[in-house]
């Protein structure tokens, strides 16, 4: 009788500890979820109030900044995503473990921890001063790509390493080459996690301001009727001064002399949050569609 009680006691103690740990984790997750909800509601409320105030003010708008932000994200992801995915594939499938691999991972970790203002200064010296260029969107996209590259690379490598070994062994066992296995088996299986890395990179590009401070400029003058890429006023010309929404928020908060500056900043912040949400949701939908197409999963 006593021995059975002694055996049951450690089990009940472990269950109690498990319940406590689970409760703590749920509490932490709930706290951050409520914090995110409160922050989002606060920003959207202030943005909605600012939109009501600005609706009666002629000549005030953020259409150009909105377009510049989307264009910057597209350019930065177009640069960082292919390079990052290829680098992640190389590190997961081809690179041998050793001093060189450890050195490369250290470089990636160091690059990912660099302050964005340092990358901005680097971009200013390399992409503007050394090329004798003025403020332009392409230089800003290159600077943001430097910040996003470690994230996409690490996410791709980790997602490929997390795939069960029998995926690769089964593909090689039926006669597929290593490259065919990577392209047709491993990458499709890793698509959801890779999409997560791209979403995080895109979200950082949406809200980046410090890296763009010395590169893209604080003004923009474009004509949406002029789509000649060689024109300085063309929206699709990447070699023009291009203030983004994040830069516009910073500019309005540091220049209170501008009429309705704080209202413009609040409205821009609300639009920026909505854009990040729409981008994340759209990327998830596209990622799920790609996964179904590449893996044949109909769920």
C-alpha contacts under 8 A as a table, 3 or more apart, distances in Angstrom:
res1	aa1	res2	aa2	distance
1	X	4	X	5.38
1	X	5	X	6.53
2	X	5	X	5.20
2	X	6	X	6.26
3	X	6	X	5.02
3	X	7	X	6.21
4	X	7	X	5.08
4	X	8	X	6.18
5	X	8	X	5.12
5	X	9	X	6.09
6	X	9	X	5.24
6	X	10	X	7.29
7	X	10	X	6.25
7	X	11	X	7.17
8	X	11	X	5.26
8	X	12	X	6.24
9	X	12	X	5.28
9	X	13	X	6.10
10	X	13	X	4.97
10	X	14	X	6.09
11	X	14	X	5.14
11	X	15	X	6.24
12	X	15	X	5.04
12	X	16	X	6.10
13	X	16	X	5.08
13	X	17	X	6.25
14	X	17	X	5.09
14	X	18	X	6.07
15	X	18	X	4.92
15	X	19	X	6.13
16	X	19	X	5.12
16	X	20	X	6.21
17	X	20	X	5.08
17	X	21	X	6.10
18	X	21	X	5.16
18	X	22	X	6.04
19	X	22	X	5.07
19	X	23	X	6.07
20	X	23	X	5.08
20	X	24	X	6.19
21	X	24	X	5.10
21	X	25	X	6.23
22	X	25	X	5.18
22	X	26	X	6.14
23	X	26	X	5.09
23	X	27	X	6.03
24	X	27	X	4.98
24	X	28	X	6.21
25	X	28	X	5.13
25	X	29	X	6.14
26	X	29	X	5.09
26	X	30	X	5.97
27	X	30	X	5.07
27	X	31	X	6.07
28	X	31	X	5.07
28	X	32	X	6.40
29	X	32	X	5.34
29	X	33	X	6.11
30	X	33	X	4.96
30	X	34	X	6.04
31	X	34	X	5.21
31	X	35	X	6.06
32	X	35	X	4.87
32	X	36	X	6.06
33	X	36	X	5.16
33	X	37	X	6.16
34	X	37	X	4.96
34	X	38	X	5.97
35	X	38	X	5.14
35	X	39	X	6.05
36	X	39	X	5.12
36	X	40	X	6.03
37	X	40	X	5.13
37	X	41	X	6.05
38	X	41	X	5.19
38	X	42	X	6.04
39	X	42	X	5.17
39	X	43	X	6.23
40	X	43	X	5.25
40	X	44	X	6.06
40	X	273	X	7.60
41	X	44	X	5.13
41	X	45	X	5.92
42	X	45	X	5.15
42	X	46	X	6.26
43	X	46	X	5.25
43	X	47	X	5.97
43	X	266	X	7.10
43	X	269	X	6.84
43	X	270	X	5.67
44	X	47	X	4.89
44	X	48	X	5.93
44	X	270	X	5.07
45	X	48	X	5.14
45	X	49	X	6.23
46	X	49	X	5.13
46	X	50	X	6.06
46	X	266	X	5.93
46	X	267	X	7.21
46	X	270	X	7.71
47	X	50	X	4.98
47	X	51	X	6.05
47	X	263	X	7.49
47	X	266	X	4.84
47	X	267	X	4.05
47	X	268	X	7.29
47	X	269	X	6.93
47	X	270	X	5.03
47	X	271	X	7.72
48	X	51	X	5.01
48	X	52	X	6.38
48	X	267	X	6.86
48	X	270	X	7.73
49	X	52	X	5.20
49	X	53	X	6.48
50	X	53	X	5.05
50	X	54	X	6.05
50	X	263	X	4.71
50	X	264	X	6.88
50	X	266	X	6.34
50	X	267	X	5.60
51	X	54	X	5.06
51	X	55	X	5.90
51	X	263	X	7.54
51	X	267	X	6.02
52	X	55	X	5.27
52	X	56	X	7.53
53	X	56	X	6.29
53	X	57	X	7.38
53	X	263	X	7.48
54	X	57	X	5.02
54	X	58	X	7.98
54	X	60	X	7.05
54	X	260	X	7.62
54	X	263	X	7.26
54	X	264	X	7.61
55	X	58	X	7.69
57	X	60	X	6.29
61	X	64	X	7.97
62	X	65	X	5.18
62	X	66	X	5.98
62	X	245	X	7.71
62	X	268	X	7.33
63	X	66	X	5.07
63	X	67	X	6.25
64	X	67	X	5.20
64	X	68	X	6.11
64	X	220	X	7.01
64	X	221	X	7.71
64	X	222	X	6.98
64	X	243	X	7.94
65	X	68	X	5.00
65	X	69	X	6.13
65	X	220	X	7.62
65	X	242	X	7.40
65	X	243	X	5.69
65	X	244	X	4.66
65	X	245	X	5.19
65	X	248	X	7.22
66	X	69	X	5.25
66	X	70	X	6.50
66	X	244	X	6.67
66	X	245	X	6.09
67	X	70	X	5.29
67	X	71	X	6.06
67	X	235	X	7.90
67	X	244	X	7.99
68	X	71	X	5.01
68	X	72	X	5.95
68	X	137	X	7.97
68	X	235	X	7.98
68	X	242	X	5.98
68	X	243	X	6.61
68	X	244	X	5.36
68	X	245	X	7.82
69	X	72	X	5.12
69	X	73	X	6.29
69	X	206	X	6.37
69	X	243	X	7.94
69	X	244	X	4.84
69	X	245	X	6.16
70	X	73	X	5.19
70	X	74	X	6.24
70	X	206	X	7.62
71	X	74	X	5.15
71	X	75	X	6.17
72	X	75	X	5.19
72	X	76	X	6.02
72	X	137	X	6.74
72	X	138	X	7.72
72	X	140	X	7.46
72	X	141	X	5.65
72	X	205	X	7.46
73	X	76	X	5.20
73	X	77	X	6.02
73	X	141	X	7.37
73	X	202	X	6.13
73	X	205	X	5.63
73	X	206	X	6.36
74	X	77	X	5.34
74	X	78	X	5.95
75	X	78	X	5.03
75	X	79	X	6.34
75	X	138	X	7.43
75	X	141	X	5.84
76	X	79	X	5.21
76	X	80	X	6.06
76	X	141	X	4.59
76	X	142	X	6.32
76	X	144	X	6.16
76	X	145	X	5.07
76	X	205	X	7.45
77	X	80	X	5.09
77	X	81	X	5.28
77	X	145	X	6.96
77	X	198	X	7.64
77	X	201	X	7.63
77	X	202	X	6.89
78	X	81	X	5.91
78	X	82	X	6.98
79	X	82	X	6.55
79	X	83	X	6.86
79	X	142	X	7.43
79	X	145	X	6.40
80	X	83	X	5.39
80	X	84	X	5.69
80	X	145	X	5.09
80	X	146	X	7.45
80	X	148	X	6.40
80	X	149	X	5.25
80	X	152	X	7.43
81	X	84	X	5.12
81	X	85	X	5.96
81	X	149	X	7.31
81	X	152	X	6.50
81	X	198	X	7.10
82	X	85	X	5.29
82	X	86	X	6.11
83	X	86	X	5.27
83	X	87	X	6.05
83	X	149	X	7.43
83	X	153	X	7.94
84	X	87	X	5.07
84	X	88	X	6.03
84	X	149	X	5.44
84	X	150	X	7.11
84	X	151	X	7.90
84	X	152	X	5.04
84	X	153	X	4.28
84	X	156	X	7.51
85	X	88	X	5.03
85	X	89	X	6.14
85	X	152	X	6.49
85	X	153	X	5.76
85	X	156	X	5.80
86	X	89	X	5.10
86	X	90	X	6.21
86	X	153	X	7.80
87	X	90	X	5.10
87	X	91	X	6.17
87	X	153	X	5.84
88	X	91	X	5.13
88	X	92	X	6.07
88	X	152	X	7.69
88	X	153	X	4.57
88	X	154	X	6.32
88	X	155	X	7.51
88	X	156	X	4.91
88	X	157	X	4.34
89	X	92	X	5.21
89	X	93	X	5.80
89	X	94	X	7.51
89	X	156	X	6.83
89	X	157	X	6.13
89	X	160	X	7.46
90	X	93	X	5.41
90	X	94	X	4.97
90	X	95	X	5.99
91	X	94	X	5.98
91	X	95	X	4.94
91	X	101	X	7.89
91	X	157	X	6.37
92	X	95	X	6.67
92	X	157	X	5.17
92	X	158	X	7.70
92	X	160	X	6.50
92	X	161	X	6.33
95	X	101	X	6.86
96	X	101	X	6.75
97	X	100	X	7.50
97	X	101	X	5.47
97	X	102	X	7.43
98	X	101	X	5.32
98	X	102	X	6.22
99	X	102	X	5.04
99	X	103	X	6.01
100	X	103	X	5.02
100	X	104	X	6.16
101	X	104	X	5.14
101	X	105	X	6.21
102	X	105	X	5.21
102	X	106	X	6.15
103	X	106	X	5.07
103	X	107	X	6.24
104	X	107	X	5.06
104	X	108	X	6.27
105	X	108	X	5.03
105	X	109	X	6.14
106	X	109	X	5.12
106	X	110	X	6.06
107	X	110	X	5.06
107	X	111	X	6.06
108	X	111	X	5.06
108	X	112	X	6.15
108	X	150	X	5.56
109	X	112	X	5.14
109	X	113	X	6.31
109	X	150	X	7.23
110	X	113	X	5.22
110	X	114	X	6.43
111	X	114	X	5.38
111	X	147	X	7.42
111	X	150	X	6.78
112	X	147	X	6.41
112	X	148	X	7.88
112	X	150	X	5.55
112	X	151	X	7.02
114	X	118	X	6.84
114	X	119	X	7.20
115	X	118	X	5.45
115	X	119	X	6.80
116	X	119	X	5.04
116	X	120	X	6.13
116	X	147	X	7.24
116	X	210	X	5.87
116	X	211	X	5.02
117	X	120	X	4.83
117	X	121	X	6.25
117	X	210	X	4.97
117	X	211	X	4.96
117	X	213	X	7.99
118	X	121	X	5.12
118	X	122	X	6.20
118	X	211	X	7.34
119	X	122	X	4.93
119	X	123	X	6.03
119	X	143	X	6.39
119	X	146	X	7.53
119	X	147	X	7.52
119	X	211	X	5.90
120	X	123	X	5.00
120	X	124	X	6.09
120	X	143	X	6.35
120	X	210	X	6.66
120	X	211	X	3.78
120	X	212	X	5.94
120	X	213	X	6.94
120	X	214	X	6.51
120	X	215	X	7.07
121	X	124	X	4.95
121	X	125	X	6.27
121	X	211	X	7.35
121	X	214	X	6.91
122	X	125	X	5.24
122	X	126	X	6.05
123	X	126	X	5.17
123	X	127	X	5.21
123	X	128	X	7.09
123	X	139	X	6.86
123	X	140	X	7.51
123	X	142	X	7.62
123	X	143	X	5.52
123	X	211	X	7.97
123	X	215	X	7.06
124	X	127	X	5.63
124	X	128	X	5.12
124	X	129	X	6.34
124	X	139	X	7.99
124	X	214	X	6.01
124	X	215	X	5.64
125	X	128	X	5.81
125	X	129	X	4.84
125	X	130	X	6.13
126	X	129	X	5.99
126	X	130	X	5.13
126	X	131	X	6.98
127	X	130	X	6.27
127	X	131	X	5.88
127	X	133	X	7.38
127	X	139	X	5.66
128	X	131	X	5.31
128	X	132	X	5.61
128	X	133	X	4.69
128	X	134	X	6.15
128	X	135	X	7.22
128	X	139	X	7.29
128	X	215	X	7.32
129	X	132	X	4.99
129	X	133	X	6.51
130	X	133	X	7.91
133	X	136	X	7.88
134	X	240	X	7.93
134	X	241	X	7.80
135	X	139	X	7.76
135	X	214	X	7.81
135	X	215	X	5.28
135	X	216	X	4.76
135	X	217	X	5.46
135	X	239	X	7.64
135	X	240	X	6.49
135	X	241	X	5.07
135	X	242	X	7.75
136	X	139	X	5.79
136	X	140	X	6.81
136	X	215	X	6.52
136	X	216	X	4.86
136	X	217	X	7.30
136	X	238	X	6.39
136	X	239	X	4.65
136	X	240	X	4.44
136	X	241	X	4.64
136	X	242	X	6.31
137	X	140	X	5.06
137	X	141	X	6.22
137	X	215	X	7.67
137	X	216	X	5.39
137	X	238	X	5.06
137	X	239	X	5.92
137	X	240	X	6.13
137	X	241	X	6.34
137	X	242	X	5.58
138	X	141	X	4.97
138	X	142	X	6.23
138	X	238	X	5.14
138	X	239	X	6.15
139	X	142	X	5.10
139	X	143	X	6.28
139	X	215	X	6.44
139	X	216	X	7.20
140	X	143	X	5.08
140	X	144	X	6.20
140	X	211	X	7.47
140	X	212	X	5.63
140	X	215	X	5.69
140	X	216	X	5.74
141	X	144	X	5.12
141	X	145	X	6.02
142	X	145	X	4.95
142	X	146	X	6.46
143	X	146	X	5.27
143	X	147	X	6.85
143	X	211	X	6.69
143	X	212	X	7.62
144	X	147	X	5.12
144	X	148	X	6.28
144	X	205	X	6.30
144	X	208	X	7.69
144	X	211	X	6.92
144	X	212	X	7.99
145	X	148	X	4.93
145	X	149	X	5.78
146	X	149	X	5.39
146	X	150	X	7.65
147	X	150	X	6.84
147	X	151	X	7.78
148	X	151	X	5.39
148	X	152	X	6.36
148	X	201	X	5.28
148	X	204	X	7.75
148	X	205	X	7.95
149	X	152	X	5.36
149	X	153	X	6.07
150	X	153	X	5.09
150	X	154	X	5.96
151	X	154	X	5.33
151	X	155	X	6.03
151	X	197	X	6.46
151	X	201	X	6.84
152	X	155	X	5.20
152	X	156	X	6.08
152	X	194	X	7.34
152	X	197	X	5.40
152	X	198	X	6.28
152	X	201	X	7.11
153	X	156	X	5.27
153	X	157	X	6.21
154	X	157	X	5.17
154	X	158	X	6.07
155	X	158	X	5.24
155	X	159	X	5.99
155	X	193	X	6.98
155	X	194	X	6.07
155	X	197	X	5.59
156	X	159	X	5.18
156	X	160	X	6.21
156	X	190	X	7.67
156	X	193	X	7.42
156	X	194	X	5.47
156	X	197	X	7.63
157	X	160	X	5.30
157	X	161	X	6.22
158	X	161	X	5.12
158	X	162	X	6.09
159	X	162	X	5.15
159	X	163	X	6.76
159	X	190	X	5.47
159	X	193	X	5.87
159	X	194	X	6.81
160	X	163	X	5.56
160	X	186	X	6.50
160	X	187	X	7.13
160	X	190	X	5.95
161	X	164	X	7.95
163	X	167	X	7.21
163	X	186	X	7.25
163	X	189	X	7.32
163	X	190	X	7.23
164	X	167	X	5.93
164	X	168	X	7.80
165	X	168	X	5.57
165	X	169	X	6.23
166	X	169	X	4.79
166	X	170	X	5.58
167	X	170	X	5.40
167	X	171	X	6.35
167	X	185	X	7.08
167	X	186	X	7.28
168	X	171	X	5.22
168	X	172	X	6.18
168	X	181	X	6.51
168	X	185	X	7.38
168	X	186	X	7.13
169	X	172	X	5.21
169	X	173	X	5.87
170	X	173	X	4.92
170	X	174	X	6.52
171	X	174	X	5.56
171	X	175	X	6.89
171	X	176	X	5.74
171	X	181	X	5.96
171	X	185	X	7.41
172	X	175	X	5.30
172	X	176	X	5.00
172	X	177	X	6.38
172	X	178	X	7.02
172	X	181	X	6.95
173	X	176	X	7.29
176	X	180	X	5.90
176	X	181	X	6.17
177	X	180	X	5.12
177	X	181	X	6.11
178	X	181	X	5.08
178	X	182	X	6.31
179	X	182	X	5.05
179	X	183	X	6.17
180	X	183	X	5.20
180	X	184	X	5.71
180	X	185	X	7.60
181	X	184	X	5.44
181	X	185	X	5.13
181	X	186	X	6.32
182	X	185	X	5.69
182	X	186	X	4.80
182	X	187	X	5.83
183	X	186	X	6.44
183	X	187	X	5.60
183	X	188	X	7.30
184	X	187	X	6.65
184	X	188	X	6.40
184	X	294	X	7.57
185	X	188	X	5.68
185	X	189	X	6.25
185	X	295	X	7.83
186	X	189	X	5.19
186	X	190	X	6.17
187	X	190	X	4.97
187	X	191	X	6.00
188	X	191	X	5.14
188	X	290	X	7.92
188	X	291	X	6.16
188	X	294	X	5.63
188	X	295	X	6.22
189	X	192	X	7.56
189	X	291	X	7.29
189	X	295	X	7.02
190	X	193	X	5.70
190	X	194	X	6.20
191	X	194	X	5.02
191	X	195	X	5.97
191	X	287	X	6.75
191	X	290	X	7.63
191	X	291	X	6.30
192	X	195	X	5.14
192	X	196	X	6.37
192	X	287	X	6.08
192	X	288	X	7.03
192	X	291	X	7.15
193	X	196	X	4.93
193	X	197	X	6.52
194	X	197	X	5.14
194	X	198	X	6.36
195	X	198	X	4.96
195	X	199	X	6.10
195	X	283	X	6.99
195	X	284	X	7.18
195	X	287	X	6.08
196	X	199	X	5.07
196	X	200	X	6.30
196	X	284	X	7.95
197	X	200	X	5.14
197	X	201	X	6.16
198	X	201	X	4.96
198	X	202	X	6.00
199	X	202	X	5.01
199	X	203	X	6.04
199	X	279	X	7.63
199	X	280	X	5.87
199	X	283	X	6.75
200	X	203	X	5.08
200	X	204	X	6.28
201	X	204	X	5.19
201	X	205	X	6.30
202	X	205	X	4.97
202	X	206	X	6.20
202	X	279	X	7.99
203	X	206	X	5.09
203	X	207	X	6.52
203	X	276	X	6.01
203	X	280	X	7.89
204	X	207	X	5.39
204	X	208	X	5.83
205	X	208	X	5.23
206	X	246	X	7.44
206	X	272	X	7.37
206	X	276	X	6.96
207	X	245	X	7.89
207	X	246	X	5.58
207	X	272	X	7.58
208	X	211	X	6.53
208	X	212	X	7.04
208	X	246	X	6.42
209	X	212	X	5.21
209	X	213	X	6.05
209	X	246	X	5.49
209	X	247	X	5.46
209	X	250	X	7.78
210	X	213	X	5.21
211	X	214	X	7.31
211	X	215	X	7.61
212	X	215	X	5.05
212	X	216	X	5.67
212	X	217	X	7.63
212	X	247	X	7.61
213	X	216	X	6.78
213	X	217	X	6.76
213	X	218	X	7.92
213	X	247	X	7.26
214	X	217	X	6.58
216	X	240	X	7.95
216	X	241	X	5.46
216	X	242	X	5.38
216	X	243	X	6.26
217	X	220	X	7.92
217	X	241	X	5.52
217	X	242	X	6.22
217	X	243	X	5.91
218	X	241	X	7.57
218	X	242	X	7.15
218	X	243	X	4.99
218	X	247	X	6.68
218	X	248	X	7.10
218	X	251	X	7.02
219	X	241	X	6.42
219	X	242	X	6.37
219	X	243	X	5.32
220	X	240	X	7.98
220	X	241	X	5.59
220	X	242	X	5.04
220	X	243	X	5.64
221	X	233	X	6.18
221	X	241	X	7.79
222	X	232	X	7.71
222	X	233	X	4.31
222	X	234	X	5.74
222	X	235	X	5.76
223	X	226	X	5.47
223	X	233	X	5.56
223	X	234	X	5.96
223	X	235	X	6.69
224	X	227	X	6.97
224	X	234	X	6.95
224	X	235	X	6.27
226	X	231	X	7.76
226	X	233	X	7.00
226	X	234	X	5.20
226	X	235	X	7.38
227	X	231	X	7.90
227	X	234	X	5.17
227	X	235	X	6.49
227	X	236	X	6.63
228	X	231	X	5.53
228	X	234	X	5.79
228	X	236	X	7.70
228	X	237	X	7.73
229	X	232	X	7.97
229	X	234	X	5.88
229	X	235	X	7.69
229	X	236	X	5.62
229	X	237	X	4.69
230	X	234	X	7.33
230	X	237	X	6.33
231	X	234	X	5.22
231	X	237	X	6.81
232	X	237	X	6.71
232	X	239	X	7.58
232	X	240	X	6.05
233	X	237	X	7.57
233	X	240	X	7.69
234	X	237	X	5.40
235	X	238	X	7.95
237	X	240	X	6.37
243	X	247	X	5.93
243	X	248	X	6.41
244	X	247	X	5.16
244	X	248	X	6.01
245	X	248	X	4.82
245	X	249	X	6.17
245	X	268	X	6.11
245	X	269	X	7.64
245	X	272	X	6.91
246	X	249	X	5.16
246	X	250	X	6.42
246	X	268	X	7.82
246	X	269	X	7.69
246	X	272	X	7.82
247	X	250	X	5.08
247	X	251	X	6.00
248	X	251	X	4.93
248	X	252	X	6.02
248	X	265	X	7.01
248	X	268	X	7.51
249	X	252	X	5.29
249	X	253	X	6.20
249	X	264	X	7.49
249	X	265	X	4.54
249	X	266	X	7.63
249	X	268	X	6.41
249	X	269	X	6.93
250	X	253	X	5.28
250	X	254	X	6.20
250	X	265	X	7.63
251	X	254	X	5.28
251	X	255	X	6.02
252	X	255	X	5.12
252	X	256	X	6.39
252	X	258	X	7.22
252	X	261	X	4.93
252	X	262	X	6.33
252	X	264	X	6.91
252	X	265	X	5.74
253	X	256	X	6.15
253	X	261	X	6.67
253	X	262	X	6.17
253	X	265	X	6.64
255	X	258	X	6.08
255	X	261	X	7.06
256	X	259	X	7.55
256	X	260	X	7.94
256	X	261	X	5.54
256	X	262	X	7.09
257	X	261	X	7.23
258	X	261	X	5.21
260	X	263	X	5.25
260	X	264	X	6.20
261	X	264	X	5.18
261	X	265	X	6.30
262	X	265	X	4.99
262	X	266	X	6.17
263	X	266	X	5.10
263	X	267	X	6.08
264	X	267	X	5.16
264	X	268	X	6.03
265	X	268	X	5.10
265	X	269	X	6.15
266	X	269	X	5.11
266	X	270	X	6.35
267	X	270	X	5.20
267	X	271	X	6.30
268	X	271	X	5.12
268	X	272	X	6.05
269	X	272	X	5.01
269	X	273	X	6.32
270	X	273	X	5.25
270	X	274	X	6.37
271	X	274	X	5.10
271	X	275	X	6.11
272	X	275	X	5.03
272	X	276	X	6.27
273	X	276	X	5.20
273	X	277	X	6.27
274	X	277	X	5.10
274	X	278	X	6.14
275	X	278	X	5.13
275	X	279	X	5.98
276	X	279	X	5.06
276	X	280	X	6.07
277	X	280	X	5.20
277	X	281	X	6.13
278	X	281	X	5.15
278	X	282	X	5.94
279	X	282	X	5.13
279	X	283	X	5.97
280	X	283	X	5.16
280	X	284	X	6.18
281	X	284	X	5.15
281	X	285	X	6.30
282	X	285	X	5.11
282	X	286	X	6.17
283	X	286	X	5.10
283	X	287	X	5.90
284	X	287	X	4.98
284	X	288	X	6.10
285	X	288	X	5.24
285	X	289	X	6.20
286	X	289	X	5.05
286	X	290	X	6.13
287	X	290	X	5.09
287	X	291	X	6.11
288	X	291	X	5.00
288	X	292	X	6.21
289	X	292	X	5.21
289	X	293	X	6.20
290	X	293	X	5.04
290	X	294	X	5.93
291	X	294	X	5.25
291	X	295	X	5.76
291	X	296	X	7.68
291	X	297	X	7.33
292	X	295	X	5.47
292	X	296	X	5.21
292	X	297	X	4.73
292	X	298	X	5.93
292	X	299	X	7.48
293	X	296	X	5.46
293	X	297	X	7.29
